[in-house]
Amino acid sequence: MDDNKNEILLSWVTPEHVHHNRTIDFYWALGLITLACAVLAFILRDGLFGALILICGGMYGYISWHKPKNINVSITNKEIIVEDEIYPISKINAYRIMDIKGDKELILQIIRPYQPMVSVCIPSEIAYQVKNVLSTMLTEDEKLIPHIGRRFMIRYKI
């Protein structure tokens, strides 16, 4: 077997993140609270903060409404491919498979200054296979936690 050949060991399709369906009442409440806080900020002569509240409320509503797209994930003998991003095994420091509120998630610690943590959803039925494949190439670190943006999304069910 040629060592330079990239051999796919495992592949799956997963959503970008776990989507939580919202009722129309949620969007009405979000809109009214956002509008009330923004009006209060404008009354108190803090227009910049009022504009920031409107932008944040709108973004939160859009992200909650927007359904995630499906992405392809592949693990080869030399790299992990997440949609268009390629993470060479030599640039991955450690990994961890976490159970977050019933959903499995693969966390990769990348050796680079920007975006050092990558989180990928894993179907529960192949989580054991992913762990077996990655344990032959990488070390598992039980202390790894998702980056702060991912923790925010989990806590507030975005």
BALOKOL-881363 format. One line per field, with one value per residue: residue number from 1; residue in three letters; z, x, y of N, C-alpha, C, O, CB in turn. Coordinates in Angstrom, 2 decimals. Glycine has a CB too. Layout:
# residues N
seq: [NUM	...] .
type: [ALA	...] .
n.pz: [Z	...] .
n.px: [X	...] .
n.py: [Y	...] .
ca.pz: [Z	...] .
ca.px: [X	...] .
ca.py: [Y	...] .
c.pz: [Z	...] .
c.px: [X	...] .
c.py: [Y	...] .
o.pz: [Z	...] .
o.px: [X	...] .
o.py: [Y	...] .
cb.pz: [Z	...] .
cb.px: [X	...] .
cb.py: [Y	...] .
***
This chain:
# residues 158
seq: [1	2	3	4	5	6	7	8	9	10	11	12	13	14	15	16	17	18	19	20	21	22	23	24	25	26	27	28	29	30	31	32	33	34	35	36	37	38	39	40	41	42	43	44	45	46	47	48	49	50	51	52	53	54	55	56	57	58	59	60	61	62	63	64	65	66	67	68	69	70	71	72	73	74	75	76	77	78	79	80	81	82	83	84	85	86	87	88	89	90	91	92	93	94	95	96	97	98	99	100	101	102	103	104	105	106	107	108	109	110	111	112	113	114	115	116	117	118	119	120	121	122	123	124	125	126	127	128	129	130	131	132	133	134	135	136	137	138	139	140	141	142	143	144	145	146	147	148	149	150	151	152	153	154	155	156	157	158] .
type: [MET	ASP	ASP	ASN	LYS	ASN	GLU	ILE	LEU	LEU	SER	TRP	VAL	THR	PRO	GLU	HIS	VAL	HIS	HIS	ASN	ARG	THR	ILE	ASP	PHE	TYR	TRP	ALA	LEU	GLY	LEU	ILE	THR	LEU	ALA	CYS	ALA	VAL	LEU	ALA	PHE	ILE	LEU	ARG	ASP	GLY	LEU	PHE	GLY	ALA	LEU	ILE	LEU	ILE	CYS	GLY	GLY	MET	TYR	GLY	TYR	ILE	SER	TRP	HIS	LYS	PRO	LYS	ASN	ILE	ASN	VAL	SER	ILE	THR	ASN	LYS	GLU	ILE	ILE	VAL	GLU	ASP	GLU	ILE	TYR	PRO	ILE	SER	LYS	ILE	ASN	ALA	TYR	ARG	ILE	MET	ASP	ILE	LYS	GLY	ASP	LYS	GLU	LEU	ILE	LEU	GLN	ILE	ILE	ARG	PRO	TYR	GLN	PRO	MET	VAL	SER	VAL	CYS	ILE	PRO	SER	GLU	ILE	ALA	TYR	GLN	VAL	LYS	ASN	VAL	LEU	SER	THR	MET	LEU	THR	GLU	ASP	GLU	LYS	LEU	ILE	PRO	HIS	ILE	GLY	ARG	ARG	PHE	MET	ILE	ARG	TYR	LYS	ILE] .
n.pz: [0.00	-0.78	1.03	0.57	-0.39	0.04	2.05	2.63	5.75	7.30	6.86	6.91	6.88	8.28	10.15	10.40	12.97	15.88	15.40	16.82	16.91	16.88	18.26	16.93	18.87	20.29	18.52	18.41	21.09	21.30	19.44	20.58	23.10	22.27	20.82	22.87	24.64	22.95	22.40	25.00	25.36	23.42	24.49	26.80	25.70	24.43	21.71	20.14	21.63	21.54	18.79	18.58	20.17	18.57	16.27	17.39	18.40	16.00	14.66	16.39	16.16	13.41	13.23	14.89	13.41	10.97	9.28	9.71	7.28	5.66	6.10	4.76	6.25	6.53	7.47	6.89	6.41	6.70	7.17	8.40	7.01	6.86	5.32	3.38	4.64	5.48	7.76	8.61	10.10	11.42	12.35	14.34	17.70	19.81	20.53	21.36	22.14	22.92	24.88	24.56	25.98	25.03	22.38	20.24	19.90	18.13	19.14	18.12	18.76	17.32	16.12	15.93	15.89	15.37	15.69	17.36	18.26	16.97	16.37	15.64	14.73	15.47	14.34	16.66	16.29	15.00	16.62	18.24	16.30	15.18	17.37	17.64	15.20	15.35	17.69	16.98	15.68	17.01	20.23	22.96	24.80	27.77	28.95	27.14	26.01	24.26	22.18	23.21	21.72	20.73	23.16	24.02	22.06	22.70	25.32	25.01	23.11	20.29] .
n.px: [0.84	0.51	1.92	1.49	-1.01	-4.29	-6.57	-9.95	-11.28	-13.57	-16.80	-19.43	-22.64	-23.84	-25.83	-25.01	-25.38	-27.37	-30.76	-33.37	-36.77	-38.92	-41.74	-44.25	-44.85	-42.47	-40.93	-42.49	-42.32	-39.53	-39.20	-40.78	-39.53	-36.95	-37.52	-38.64	-36.46	-34.65	-36.01	-36.09	-33.33	-32.88	-34.49	-33.07	-30.99	-28.96	-28.17	-26.45	-26.19	-28.87	-29.19	-27.44	-28.78	-31.06	-29.85	-28.67	-30.94	-32.32	-30.45	-30.34	-32.96	-32.98	-30.96	-32.09	-34.31	-33.29	-32.57	-30.12	-27.60	-26.74	-23.63	-20.69	-18.54	-15.37	-13.00	-9.73	-6.67	-4.77	-5.91	-8.66	-11.66	-13.93	-16.61	-15.59	-13.24	-9.98	-8.27	-5.19	-3.91	-1.51	-1.65	-3.51	-4.01	-5.41	-8.40	-11.91	-14.84	-17.92	-20.91	-23.53	-26.28	-27.68	-26.89	-24.21	-20.92	-18.01	-14.98	-12.28	-8.96	-7.08	-3.83	-3.22	-3.44	-5.89	-9.24	-8.93	-10.44	-12.62	-15.89	-17.95	-20.96	-21.97	-23.56	-25.22	-25.07	-22.65	-20.67	-18.99	-17.44	-16.09	-14.55	-12.91	-11.46	-10.16	-8.66	-6.47	-4.87	-4.73	-4.49	-6.74	-8.33	-9.75	-10.35	-11.01	-13.26	-16.11	-15.73	-16.40	-18.48	-19.91	-20.73	-22.43	-24.43	-25.44	-26.40	-28.41	-29.99	-29.77] .
n.py: [-1.19	2.22	4.84	7.53	7.82	9.04	7.71	7.12	6.69	6.93	8.35	10.78	12.48	15.43	17.80	21.35	22.38	21.63	22.03	23.94	24.00	26.80	28.48	30.72	32.52	32.83	34.39	36.72	37.55	37.93	40.02	42.09	42.48	43.19	45.53	47.14	47.40	48.72	51.13	52.18	52.56	54.56	56.60	57.15	58.44	56.97	56.14	54.55	52.17	51.43	50.93	48.78	46.88	46.45	45.33	43.00	41.63	41.17	39.55	37.32	36.37	35.72	33.73	31.80	31.12	30.24	27.27	24.71	23.83	20.73	19.12	17.57	15.23	13.83	11.38	10.75	8.90	10.85	13.35	15.39	16.18	18.73	19.68	22.22	22.73	21.64	19.73	18.84	15.85	16.11	18.70	18.68	18.75	17.39	15.45	15.13	13.36	14.39	14.13	16.07	17.15	14.88	14.78	13.86	15.12	16.00	17.30	19.13	20.03	22.36	23.16	26.24	29.83	31.17	30.25	27.81	25.64	23.22	22.19	19.45	17.92	14.59	11.66	9.57	6.80	6.28	7.23	5.65	4.33	6.54	7.32	5.04	5.12	7.65	7.33	5.83	7.62	10.09	11.79	11.51	14.02	14.53	16.93	18.85	21.35	22.69	25.66	29.07	30.28	28.08	26.93	28.96	28.76	26.23	26.59	28.60	27.49	27.96] .
ca.pz: [0.00	-0.90	2.19	0.14	-0.83	1.04	2.12	3.48	6.79	7.78	6.27	7.28	6.61	9.53	10.11	10.98	14.40	16.24	15.21	17.75	16.33	17.72	17.94	16.51	20.10	20.60	17.67	18.85	22.37	21.00	18.78	21.52	24.10	21.56	20.52	24.13	25.14	22.04	22.65	26.28	25.14	22.71	25.44	27.70	24.85	24.09	20.39	19.67	22.32	20.99	17.48	18.85	20.64	17.40	15.44	18.10	18.41	14.64	14.36	17.19	15.52	12.12	13.47	15.45	12.35	9.88	9.45	9.33	6.08	5.90	5.68	4.64	7.10	6.19	8.17	6.10	7.19	6.81	7.47	8.67	6.08	7.28	4.17	2.56	5.48	5.62	8.96	8.61	11.38	12.07	12.94	15.37	18.97	20.55	20.20	22.38	21.73	24.06	24.84	24.98	26.03	24.20	21.04	20.24	19.22	18.04	19.36	17.70	19.15	16.19	16.45	15.20	16.79	15.10	15.74	17.79	18.55	15.93	16.84	14.56	15.21	15.07	14.62	17.81	15.89	14.54	17.56	18.66	15.16	15.09	18.47	17.30	14.11	15.81	18.76	16.39	15.10	17.88	21.65	23.46	25.96	28.45	29.47	26.06	26.00	23.05	22.28	23.89	20.83	20.72	24.48	24.01	21.24	23.43	26.47	24.61	22.09	18.99] .
ca.px: [0.00	1.26	1.69	1.12	-2.40	-5.27	-7.60	-11.07	-11.54	-14.94	-17.43	-20.83	-23.29	-24.41	-26.18	-24.01	-25.67	-28.69	-31.77	-34.51	-37.95	-39.50	-43.12	-44.40	-44.86	-41.08	-40.49	-43.21	-41.72	-38.20	-39.36	-41.28	-38.49	-35.89	-38.01	-38.79	-35.11	-34.06	-36.70	-35.58	-31.97	-32.99	-35.02	-31.97	-30.00	-27.86	-28.59	-25.56	-26.60	-30.18	-28.97	-26.81	-29.85	-31.86	-29.06	-28.53	-32.25	-32.58	-29.56	-30.77	-34.16	-32.63	-30.22	-33.03	-35.23	-32.52	-32.28	-28.73	-27.40	-26.01	-22.24	-20.00	-17.36	-14.60	-11.74	-8.80	-5.47	-3.88	-6.60	-10.09	-12.26	-15.26	-17.11	-14.50	-12.06	-9.14	-7.44	-4.23	-3.76	-0.31	-1.98	-4.52	-3.35	-6.18	-9.82	-12.80	-16.23	-18.76	-22.35	-24.09	-27.74	-28.16	-26.28	-22.77	-20.16	-16.57	-14.27	-10.88	-8.09	-6.19	-2.64	-3.19	-3.92	-7.28	-10.18	-8.22	-11.38	-13.61	-16.93	-18.69	-21.98	-21.78	-24.71	-24.94	-24.79	-21.27	-19.74	-18.00	-16.53	-15.25	-13.59	-11.94	-10.59	-9.32	-7.75	-5.24	-4.07	-4.65	-4.72	-8.01	-8.16	-11.04	-10.54	-11.44	-14.65	-16.37	-15.41	-17.44	-19.62	-20.68	-21.37	-23.53	-25.49	-26.03	-27.14	-29.59	-30.68	-29.80] .
ca.py: [0.00	3.46	5.70	8.88	7.81	9.47	6.67	7.52	5.70	7.09	9.52	10.93	13.76	15.91	19.23	22.25	22.45	21.11	23.07	23.90	24.66	27.84	28.85	32.11	33.33	33.15	35.51	37.91	37.98	38.45	41.31	43.09	42.76	43.92	46.88	47.89	47.74	49.70	52.40	52.66	53.06	55.84	57.59	57.49	59.10	56.08	55.65	53.48	50.96	51.08	50.31	47.48	46.00	46.09	44.42	41.71	40.98	40.70	38.42	36.18	35.86	35.11	32.49	30.82	30.72	29.63	25.86	24.43	23.02	19.49	19.17	16.29	15.09	12.64	11.16	9.95	8.54	12.01	14.60	15.40	17.13	19.18	20.43	22.76	22.91	20.45	19.78	17.73	15.16	16.66	20.00	18.48	18.44	16.40	15.40	14.61	13.15	14.77	13.97	17.36	17.10	13.78	14.83	13.62	16.17	15.82	18.55	19.03	21.14	22.59	23.94	27.51	30.88	31.54	29.14	26.60	24.56	22.95	21.28	18.81	17.00	13.19	10.79	8.70	5.43	6.09	7.86	4.64	4.14	7.74	7.23	4.00	5.58	8.76	6.91	5.29	8.70	11.26	11.55	12.03	14.90	14.63	18.28	19.74	21.79	23.48	27.08	29.85	30.48	26.84	26.80	29.93	28.19	25.11	27.10	29.35	26.69	28.65] .
c.pz: [0.00	0.27	1.80	-0.27	0.34	1.03	3.10	4.45	7.27	7.19	6.70	6.89	7.89	9.37	10.78	12.49	14.64	16.15	16.20	17.12	17.34	17.30	17.51	17.72	20.51	19.82	18.04	20.15	22.14	20.38	19.73	22.57	23.47	21.31	21.79	24.67	24.27	22.26	23.96	26.13	24.41	23.62	26.39	26.96	24.62	22.78	19.87	20.32	21.82	19.64	17.64	19.32	19.46	16.51	16.08	18.14	17.05	14.28	15.13	16.59	14.21	12.32	14.04	14.39	11.26	10.18	8.99	8.05	6.47	5.35	5.63	5.50	6.73	7.04	7.28	6.98	7.39	7.25	7.83	7.82	6.55	6.22	3.34	3.34	5.62	6.82	8.94	10.01	12.14	12.75	14.01	16.63	19.72	20.07	21.42	21.77	22.96	23.80	25.42	24.84	25.06	22.79	21.17	19.43	19.28	18.19	19.01	18.18	18.09	16.65	15.51	16.10	16.59	15.02	16.14	18.12	17.41	16.50	15.66	15.18	14.64	15.31	15.73	17.41	15.39	15.48	18.00	17.55	15.02	16.16	18.17	16.23	14.61	16.89	18.22	15.88	16.06	19.34	22.06	24.73	26.59	28.97	28.39	26.22	24.72	23.26	22.79	23.01	20.78	22.05	24.58	23.22	21.95	24.55	26.06	23.45	20.78	17.91] .
c.px: [0.88	0.92	1.25	-0.35	-3.32	-6.43	-8.70	-11.38	-12.99	-15.51	-18.89	-21.31	-24.01	-24.86	-25.08	-24.15	-27.05	-29.69	-32.92	-35.66	-38.55	-40.94	-43.14	-44.40	-43.44	-40.62	-41.20	-42.59	-40.33	-38.29	-39.81	-40.24	-37.36	-36.31	-38.13	-37.42	-34.46	-34.70	-36.22	-34.17	-32.00	-33.53	-33.93	-30.77	-28.73	-28.22	-27.75	-25.94	-27.97	-30.06	-28.36	-27.85	-30.71	-31.14	-28.97	-29.84	-32.61	-31.72	-29.97	-32.03	-33.86	-31.92	-31.13	-33.98	-34.52	-32.21	-30.85	-28.65	-26.62	-24.60	-21.66	-18.75	-16.68	-13.34	-10.90	-7.60	-4.53	-4.57	-8.06	-10.68	-13.68	-15.74	-15.93	-13.20	-11.30	-8.22	-6.48	-4.08	-2.56	-0.58	-3.07	-3.83	-4.07	-7.63	-10.60	-14.19	-17.08	-20.21	-22.94	-25.61	-28.31	-27.59	-24.78	-22.08	-18.67	-15.92	-12.81	-10.13	-7.01	-5.00	-2.58	-3.81	-5.39	-8.12	-9.47	-9.12	-12.39	-14.59	-17.72	-19.71	-21.70	-23.08	-24.33	-24.53	-23.36	-20.25	-18.65	-16.98	-15.57	-14.17	-12.52	-10.96	-9.63	-8.32	-6.47	-4.32	-3.81	-4.82	-6.05	-7.75	-9.54	-11.34	-11.00	-12.93	-14.87	-16.02	-16.62	-18.66	-20.51	-21.40	-22.56	-24.71	-26.19	-26.91	-28.44	-30.35	-30.86	-29.63] .
c.py: [1.25	4.38	7.10	8.96	8.19	8.50	7.11	6.39	5.74	8.38	9.56	12.32	14.17	17.36	20.07	22.34	21.88	22.25	22.87	24.67	25.63	28.08	30.31	33.03	33.72	34.37	36.81	38.45	38.57	39.84	42.40	43.46	43.56	45.36	47.72	48.31	48.81	51.08	53.01	53.23	54.40	56.94	58.07	58.08	58.27	55.37	54.51	52.15	50.49	50.39	48.92	46.46	45.54	45.09	43.03	40.95	40.41	39.50	37.17	35.55	35.15	33.77	31.42	30.29	29.90	28.17	25.58	23.61	21.75	19.62	17.76	16.31	13.79	12.58	10.26	9.62	9.73	13.30	14.36	16.52	17.44	20.17	20.93	22.94	21.59	20.67	18.60	17.14	15.72	18.00	19.90	18.01	17.32	16.44	14.94	14.43	13.37	14.43	15.26	17.29	16.06	13.75	14.61	14.70	15.86	17.18	18.31	20.25	21.27	23.44	25.15	28.57	31.24	30.28	27.84	25.42	24.45	21.93	20.76	17.85	15.60	12.45	9.80	7.30	5.22	6.72	6.90	4.39	5.32	7.70	6.19	4.44	6.66	8.33	6.31	6.39	9.85	10.85	12.18	12.82	15.11	16.03	19.27	20.08	22.60	24.95	27.85	30.10	29.25	26.62	27.76	29.37	27.03	25.64	27.78	28.72	27.43	27.60] .
o.pz: [0.71	0.50	2.63	-0.48	1.46	0.07	4.25	4.04	7.60	7.05	6.85	6.62	8.51	8.53	11.61	13.21	13.70	16.76	16.38	16.83	18.52	16.13	17.71	17.62	21.03	20.37	17.99	20.28	22.72	20.76	19.70	22.90	24.08	21.55	21.78	25.11	24.78	22.29	24.04	26.72	24.75	23.54	26.74	27.52	24.60	22.76	19.22	19.65	21.69	19.37	16.91	18.92	19.37	16.04	15.42	17.92	16.94	13.65	14.57	16.52	13.94	11.65	13.70	14.46	10.70	11.23	7.99	7.77	7.49	4.27	6.36	5.48	6.63	7.29	6.95	8.14	8.17	7.65	7.60	7.90	6.65	6.21	2.64	2.75	5.85	6.89	9.21	11.00	13.37	13.63	14.54	16.63	20.21	19.32	22.38	20.98	23.93	22.67	26.62	23.74	24.36	22.08	22.10	18.40	20.33	17.45	19.53	18.04	17.97	17.49	14.44	16.97	17.55	14.35	15.36	18.24	16.95	17.04	14.77	16.05	13.50	16.39	15.72	18.09	15.36	15.16	18.13	17.82	14.78	15.89	18.43	16.33	14.33	16.99	18.93	15.68	15.95	19.65	21.58	25.63	26.01	29.40	28.71	26.51	24.16	24.39	22.81	23.52	20.78	22.07	25.16	23.65	21.83	24.72	26.70	22.87	20.23	16.73] .
o.px: [1.88	-0.26	0.67	-0.87	-3.14	-7.21	-8.41	-11.70	-13.57	-14.80	-19.53	-20.52	-24.70	-24.31	-24.33	-23.15	-27.82	-29.50	-33.38	-35.53	-38.67	-41.31	-42.18	-44.00	-43.22	-40.01	-40.60	-42.36	-40.00	-37.55	-39.29	-40.08	-36.86	-35.55	-37.76	-37.25	-33.78	-33.99	-35.96	-33.85	-31.22	-33.08	-33.87	-29.68	-27.61	-28.54	-28.26	-26.00	-28.20	-30.74	-28.72	-27.81	-31.06	-31.73	-29.17	-29.86	-33.13	-32.20	-29.96	-32.14	-34.42	-32.24	-30.98	-34.40	-35.11	-31.64	-30.40	-29.53	-25.93	-24.39	-22.10	-17.98	-17.34	-12.70	-11.31	-7.54	-3.59	-3.89	-8.61	-10.24	-14.52	-15.34	-15.31	-12.18	-11.90	-7.49	-6.89	-4.12	-2.59	0.18	-3.51	-3.14	-3.42	-8.03	-10.03	-14.64	-16.97	-20.69	-22.85	-26.15	-29.28	-27.80	-24.16	-22.59	-18.14	-16.24	-12.18	-10.60	-6.13	-5.16	-1.97	-4.62	-6.07	-7.74	-9.41	-8.63	-12.94	-14.17	-18.11	-19.36	-21.26	-23.66	-23.23	-23.73	-22.89	-19.06	-17.49	-15.79	-14.38	-13.01	-11.34	-9.76	-8.43	-7.24	-5.46	-3.13	-2.78	-5.22	-6.43	-7.05	-10.40	-12.46	-11.33	-13.74	-13.91	-16.01	-17.74	-19.78	-21.74	-22.55	-23.59	-25.85	-27.40	-28.04	-29.48	-31.24	-31.96	-29.62] .
o.py: [1.30	4.67	7.81	10.05	7.72	8.48	7.42	5.27	4.70	9.37	8.52	13.22	13.36	18.08	19.57	22.37	21.67	23.31	21.74	25.86	25.30	27.92	31.05	34.19	34.82	35.28	37.88	39.65	39.60	40.74	43.51	44.64	44.51	46.29	48.90	49.45	49.70	52.09	54.21	54.26	55.29	58.08	59.24	58.22	58.78	54.18	53.61	51.12	49.29	49.39	48.00	45.30	44.36	44.12	42.02	39.74	39.29	38.55	36.07	34.32	34.09	32.79	30.25	29.14	28.98	27.86	26.14	22.80	21.73	20.16	16.87	17.27	12.75	13.60	9.14	10.02	9.63	14.25	13.29	17.66	16.55	21.34	20.13	23.28	20.54	21.66	17.48	17.88	15.80	18.41	20.92	16.98	16.40	17.33	14.43	15.26	12.63	14.44	15.50	17.37	16.32	12.77	15.12	15.15	15.50	18.12	17.39	21.38	20.42	24.33	25.09	28.26	31.58	29.32	26.90	24.30	25.45	20.91	21.53	17.06	15.45	12.58	9.25	6.66	4.08	6.75	7.31	4.25	5.14	8.00	6.42	4.18	6.61	8.91	6.27	6.16	10.52	9.73	13.25	12.36	15.78	16.30	20.41	19.20	23.14	25.43	27.33	30.12	29.36	26.17	27.41	29.49	26.88	25.19	27.56	29.34	27.51	27.94] .
cb.pz: [1.22	-2.25	3.03	-1.02	-1.38	0.76	2.56	2.63	7.95	9.34	4.71	8.79	5.38	10.68	10.81	10.36	14.93	17.67	13.75	19.14	15.88	17.65	19.16	15.68	21.25	20.30	16.19	19.06	23.35	20.05	17.64	22.20	24.70	20.24	19.82	25.18	25.19	20.57	22.68	27.32	24.34	21.47	26.23	28.48	25.46	25.24	19.42	19.98	23.84	20.87	16.61	19.90	21.71	16.59	15.20	19.52	18.86	13.66	14.70	18.65	15.27	11.30	14.42	16.59	11.74	9.64	8.66	10.46	4.97	5.25	6.64	3.16	8.62	4.70	9.60	4.79	6.51	5.52	6.28	10.21	4.61	8.72	4.64	1.97	6.88	4.31	10.26	8.08	11.17	11.05	11.85	14.91	19.84	22.08	18.98	23.63	21.11	24.36	25.64	24.14	25.71	24.11	20.34	19.67	19.85	16.71	20.84	16.15	20.60	15.02	16.33	13.84	16.60	13.79	14.39	18.99	19.90	14.61	17.86	13.59	14.80	15.84	13.33	18.72	14.82	13.15	18.78	19.05	13.85	15.23	19.79	16.83	12.94	16.33	19.67	15.24	13.88	17.50	22.51	23.71	25.56	29.59	30.09	24.68	27.29	22.63	20.92	24.35	19.43	20.41	25.62	23.39	19.91	24.00	27.24	24.24	22.60	18.89] .
cb.px: [-0.95	0.96	2.94	2.00	-2.79	-5.75	-6.97	-12.33	-10.61	-15.00	-17.32	-21.03	-24.29	-23.40	-27.54	-24.13	-25.57	-28.68	-32.30	-34.13	-39.00	-38.68	-44.07	-45.69	-45.54	-40.17	-40.73	-44.72	-41.64	-37.45	-40.34	-42.54	-37.94	-35.55	-39.37	-39.54	-34.22	-34.22	-38.23	-35.59	-31.14	-33.88	-36.20	-31.53	-29.61	-27.56	-28.56	-24.09	-26.64	-31.04	-28.06	-25.69	-30.72	-32.23	-27.64	-28.02	-33.32	-32.35	-28.10	-31.04	-35.14	-31.75	-29.04	-33.83	-35.87	-31.22	-33.31	-27.99	-26.64	-26.73	-21.41	-19.64	-17.73	-14.25	-11.96	-8.36	-4.73	-3.21	-6.51	-10.42	-12.26	-15.22	-17.99	-14.92	-12.46	-8.31	-8.31	-2.86	-3.60	0.82	-2.44	-5.61	-3.29	-6.10	-10.09	-12.85	-16.45	-18.62	-22.83	-23.50	-28.33	-29.61	-26.58	-22.44	-20.45	-16.17	-14.42	-10.78	-7.47	-6.94	-1.34	-3.96	-3.10	-7.40	-10.87	-7.39	-12.11	-12.94	-17.86	-17.73	-23.41	-20.59	-25.17	-26.14	-25.75	-21.10	-20.50	-18.70	-17.32	-16.10	-14.31	-12.65	-11.43	-10.19	-8.45	-5.59	-4.76	-5.72	-3.55	-9.03	-7.50	-11.09	-9.25	-11.18	-14.99	-17.85	-14.96	-16.87	-19.15	-19.75	-20.34	-23.07	-24.91	-24.93	-26.29	-29.20	-32.03	-28.69] .
cb.py: [0.00	4.16	5.79	9.32	6.42	10.93	5.31	7.89	5.92	7.10	9.51	10.69	13.68	15.77	19.48	23.64	23.92	20.46	23.06	24.50	23.62	29.15	28.60	32.29	32.55	31.94	35.18	37.60	36.78	37.50	41.20	42.57	41.45	43.22	46.80	47.03	46.49	49.26	52.19	51.53	52.04	55.69	57.00	56.25	60.43	55.05	56.76	53.83	51.19	52.33	51.19	47.62	46.71	47.33	44.99	41.94	41.96	41.81	38.78	36.62	36.98	36.05	32.75	31.45	31.95	30.42	24.98	23.70	23.82	18.29	20.06	15.99	15.13	12.61	10.52	10.70	7.41	12.25	15.55	15.60	16.57	19.84	21.63	24.07	23.44	20.17	19.77	18.20	13.64	16.82	20.95	17.47	19.69	16.66	14.46	15.56	11.72	16.25	12.69	18.54	18.47	13.83	16.17	12.22	17.54	15.15	19.05	18.89	20.92	23.29	23.06	27.41	32.10	32.37	28.97	26.92	24.81	22.43	21.98	18.06	17.48	12.52	10.04	8.63	5.02	6.68	8.38	3.32	3.96	9.03	6.90	2.74	6.12	9.88	5.91	4.35	9.23	12.29	12.11	10.89	16.27	13.64	18.78	19.11	22.64	23.35	27.63	31.18	30.83	25.64	27.09	31.28	27.72	24.19	28.08	30.76	26.25	29.76] .
***
